[in-house]
């Protein structure tokens, strides 16, 4: 009979432990996002959650204005900014010894005519 009581306690305790862990991890994730959002500053190069690259031109409590092209500024919710760009200079310029593929309709890095 004692084993039956322990099993019942285990069945009751496991879902409670799972819910506690989910609550803790969600709070940790929200705190990290809040800290990231408050650390943003004008001039930071960022990427939005939809994959748009831009530079922050203006910030307020709930919005960020990103310059995504020269003269094009778009307003985003601050929560849509996913991360800061790590290395903008290396990703924007191709390597000097890399082959340039200017064929129309070609995808970057693809080879044409089986070459």
C-alpha positions in Angstrom: 0.0 0.0 0.0 2.9 2.4 0.7 4.1 2.1 -2.9 0.7 3.1 -4.2 0.8 6.3 -2.1 4.3 7.2 -3.3 3.2 6.7 -6.9 0.2 8.9 -6.4 2.4 11.6 -4.9 4.8 11.3 -7.8 2.0 11.6 -10.3 0.7 14.7 -8.5 4.2 16.3 -8.0 5.6 15.9 -11.6 3.1 18.2 -13.3 3.6 20.8 -10.6 7.4 20.7 -11.0 6.9 21.0 -14.8 4.7 24.1 -14.4 7.2 25.6 -12.0 10.0 25.1 -14.4 8.0 26.5 -17.3 7.1 29.6 -15.3 10.7 30.2 -14.2 12.1 29.8 -17.8 9.5 32.1 -19.2 10.3 34.8 -16.6 14.0 34.4 -17.4 13.4 34.8 -21.2 11.2 37.9 -20.6 13.9 39.5 -18.4 16.6 38.9 -21.1 14.4 40.5 -23.7 13.7 43.5 -21.5 17.4 43.9 -20.8 18.2 43.6 -24.5 15.6 46.2 -25.4 16.7 48.7 -22.9 20.4 48.3 -24.0 19.5 49.4 -27.6 20.9 52.8 -28.6 20.8 55.1 -31.6 23.3 54.0 -34.2 23.2 50.3 -33.4 23.1 48.0 -36.4 20.3 45.5 -35.8 18.3 42.7 -37.3 14.5 42.4 -36.8 12.7 39.2 -36.1 11.6 39.2 -39.8 15.2 39.4 -41.0 15.3 43.1 -42.0 18.8 44.6 -41.4 18.9 48.3 -40.4 20.5 51.0 -38.3 18.6 52.6 -35.4 17.9 56.2 -36.1 15.4 57.1 -33.3 14.1 55.3 -30.2 11.1 55.9 -27.9 9.4 53.7 -25.3 7.6 51.4 -27.7 9.1 52.0 -31.2 12.3 52.1 -33.1 12.9 53.8 -36.4 15.3 51.8 -38.5 17.1 53.1 -41.6 17.0 50.0 -43.9 18.4 51.8 -47.0 19.8 55.2 -47.6 16.9 57.6 -47.1 14.4 54.9 -46.2 13.3 54.8 -42.5 10.8 52.3 -41.2 9.1 52.3 -37.8 9.2 49.0 -35.9 7.9 47.9 -32.5 10.9 47.6 -30.2 10.0 43.9 -29.5 10.5 43.1 -33.2 14.3 43.8 -32.9 15.8 40.4 -32.5 19.5 41.0 -32.3 22.4 43.3 -32.9 24.5 42.7 -36.0 27.8 41.2 -35.0 30.1 42.1 -37.9 28.7 44.5 -40.6 32.0 45.1 -42.5 32.7 41.5 -43.2 29.2 40.6 -44.3 28.7 43.5 -46.6 31.8 43.1 -48.7 32.7 40.0 -50.7 36.1 38.5 -50.4 38.7 39.8 -52.9 39.4 36.3 -54.3 35.8 35.1 -54.4 34.4 34.7 -57.9 31.7 37.1 -58.9 28.6 35.6 -60.6 26.7 38.3 -62.4 24.7 36.0 -64.7 21.0 37.1 -64.8 18.7 34.8 -62.8 21.6 33.1 -61.0 21.5 32.7 -57.2 24.5 33.7 -55.3 27.1 30.9 -55.2 25.4 28.8 -57.8 27.3 27.5 -60.8 26.0 28.0 -64.3 26.0 25.3 -67.0 27.6 22.7 -64.7 30.9 24.6 -64.5 
